[in-house]
Amino acid sequence: MQVQEIFRGRLVDHIHLVVADLDASKRFYSAVLDALGVPLGGEGPGFFWADELFVSTADSPAASGERTGRVHLAFQAADRAAVERFHAAGLAAGGKDNGAPGKRNYHPGYYAAFLLDPDGNNIEAVYHGPGKKSADAIRITF
């Protein structure tokens, strides 16, 4: 591990995506996560990770030899501007529009944008509106 700390709770517990083109996926996820203020945590032969997201090739020891099927993954955004940065950064990094930034009728205040990543996964950034969190993330140090 390249760092002596990890975060849980900023995105989800963890997601492992097994992708066809690691470089294209790294370019896409680096761009959209940077737009949301989440840096890559590290990388190695056949993989990279950022907080709870782990992305690898099918031949990585972390994978079981098969690519994952289509996934819907929603990242938390701090505000509407972060949702808009996410969408613009993802398009610039090779993502495809799957829903421009805007209000959604899921609940009052729900503001989101959707992109398809290089493997066709539906990647969302969502801001749930004003509210108070008990904590931004859980920090685990080693």
N, C-alpha and C positions, 0 to 999 in steps of 0.2 A: 504494500500500500504506500502511496507517495505522500500522504499526509497523515498526521496523527490525530485527526478528528473527522467525524462524519456528522451529517445532519439528517434527522428524520422528522417528518411532519411538515416540511415546506411544500412538498408536492404530494406524494403518496408514500406508503411504506416502501415498496420497491416494485419495479416493472423490469422485466428482461425481454428485450426485443432482439430477435435473431434476424439479421438483415442480409440482403444480397450484395450490397456495395457499401462497405464500411466507410470509405472516404466520403461518398455522397451523403451518407447518414451523419457522419461527424460534421461535415460542413453545414447541413441543415440544422441539426440539434445545437451546435455551437452558436449559430446565429439566433435561433429563436430563444434559447435559454439566456444568452447574453442580453437580449432585449427585455427579458423578465428579471434580470439581475442575478441570475444563478450561473456561476462559473462551472466549467468542466472540473471534475474532481481528480481525474487521472486517466491514464490509458496504458495499454500494453499490447503485446502481440495479439491481434484479432479482437480487441475490445476497447471501449472507453466507457466512462461513467460520469454522472453528475447527480449528486445527492442520491435520490431513490431510483434513478433511471440507469440501467445497465444495458449497453448495446454491444452485441458481438456478432461475429461471423458464425456460420454453421459449424465450421471446423474448430472453433475455439473450445478449449477444455470445459468452459462454462456452459456450452450448449450441448444438446443431444443430437446434433447432426441435422436438424431440420429447422427451416425458417419458421418464424411464428406466422400465424394467419393474421388477417386484418384485425387491428386493434383500435379502439377509441380510447384515447388518453387525454385527460384534461389537466392542464397545469393551472395553478393558482396565480393570479395577477394582482398586484398591489392596487391598481387603479385602472381606469379606462384607457389612459395614455399607454400603460404597459401592454394592454390588449392590442392597441393599434401598432405599437412598436413590434410586438410579436408577429403580427400579420405581415407587416412590411418587410421585416427581416427574413421571415420564412419564404416569402415570394422571391426576394433577392437571392436567397440561397438555394433555389431550385424547387421549393415547395409549390404546390398547386392550390389555388383558392378553392375552398369548400364552404365558404360562408364569411362574407366580409364583416368587420367589426360592427356590432350593433346590439340593440336590446333584443332579448329573447323573452318569450312568455313563460319560462319555466318557473319563475317566481319574481316578485317585484325587485328591481335593482340588478337583475341578471344581465350582464353585458359580456359578450363573448365574440370570438372569431375562430374560424376553423380552417385548417390547412391539411392537405394530403402530403405526407412525407414521401421520400423517394421510393418507399415500398408500398405506398397506397394506404398507410395507416391514417386514420382521422385524428389529427392532433388539434386540440382546442386550448385556448387561454381564456380563463373566465375570471371576471371580477364580480363578486356577489353584492356589491353595493356597500354603503357605509355600515360598519359594525365594529365590534370590539373583540379581538382575539385574546385568549388567555396567554398565548406566547406565539412568536413567529415560527419557532422551530425548537426541536430538542437537539442539543449539541452533545455529542458523545466524543470523549477524548480518550486516547490510549497512552 
